[in-house]
């Protein structure tokens, strides 16, 4: 989300549900290999794919192609390998099934951590209070880990977050994590626009510091375990909304070659040096800058480095921009055998902003997605957080449009937590 907003059928047949490459903790850990297929969610980095897509990048990247999995992936020990693979496979299948249908999973940022008028209650969310079940996709942010903070920038204690992520996994939910990393040069927050990307690349003065920050994030991600000792699969979404210039990694604050190198370095470090094959990586431009397929591919790092094609979109009552960006991301994702998602969305300035229709979730989200056979092929849509009544992006019990949101939740096209459990079986 931008600085202003965050302060504080035939498609299935065409795409098919075929056997996919399983990149997961390295072939040397799990043993064997899986076959490649059209929708390579969590698939092995493929040098051929990278070369094929390079001309679509605004400025050519000079980083080398992805390393062979078995040759470099470091074993990650101390977990239940069989159950880890099973959890990853469930996530992969669920994303594919959602993308191959007109149904989409609803997500919410920090949904069980706090809501309007409450903080830290057990097994609570604003969505559950209204609809009787939690969302299907749980969004989190680990900004603060890079400086050894005990809480993230939104006040969520990391130990508590770990428990909430495990709870979501236990319910069959999908966990996705973003990272509003502080500016590594100035020490300011993610919105500090001091140029920094080049300084943390391999061979540059601050690369060791950046890898140390990555290690802190990796340690947290590796500590996320299920009841059987499995690593909890995570959709990791770094360096988002890079099409705009509100973050230090975005737009005019760097160039295409450096951004792509940073993305690839980050993925390679986590996958190969830290052995974290249970991560899927989501690429998510800001929707305001995405009007065409070519716009979406601005600074795209290559097929071997992206598993989920996302887009972040905030808008008013007119949902034409939501449909536009959803159709773009679905087209581009399907062309590359990936799944598409709305990785952030919300009413501009929140649901209680002046002029926003109280039935916004019905009229400006569900209805337009249902009308578009292309846009409806997103796997999930994640709304931003409910920090307060003045900064909320999903309805809560006292919200004026609460009854309309209940109708949204019961629509057959919307997948919530209980629905996801049946989908995964």
Secondary structure, DSSP 4 states (H G I P E B T S, - for coil): --HHHH---HHHHHH---------S-HHHH-S-----SS-TTPPP-HHHHHHHGGGSSS---SPPPPPHHHHPPP--SS-HHHHHHHHHHHHHHHHHHHTSS-EEEEEETTTTEETTEES-TT--HHHHHHSS--SEEEEE-TTGGGT-SB-TTS-BHHHHHHHHHHHHHTT-EEEEEE-PPPTTT---TT-----TGGGSTTSTTHHHHHHHHHHHHHHHHT-B-TTSPBPPEEEEES--TTSSSSTTSGGGS-HHHHHHHHHHHHHIIIIIS--TTEEEEEEEEGGG-SSHHHHTTT---GGG-SEEEEEEEE-S-THHHHHHHHHHHHHHHHTT-EEEEEEEEETT-TTSTT--TTHIIIIIIHHHHH-TTGGG-SEEEE---SBTTB-SS--TT-TTHHHHHHHHHSTTEE-HHHHHHHH-
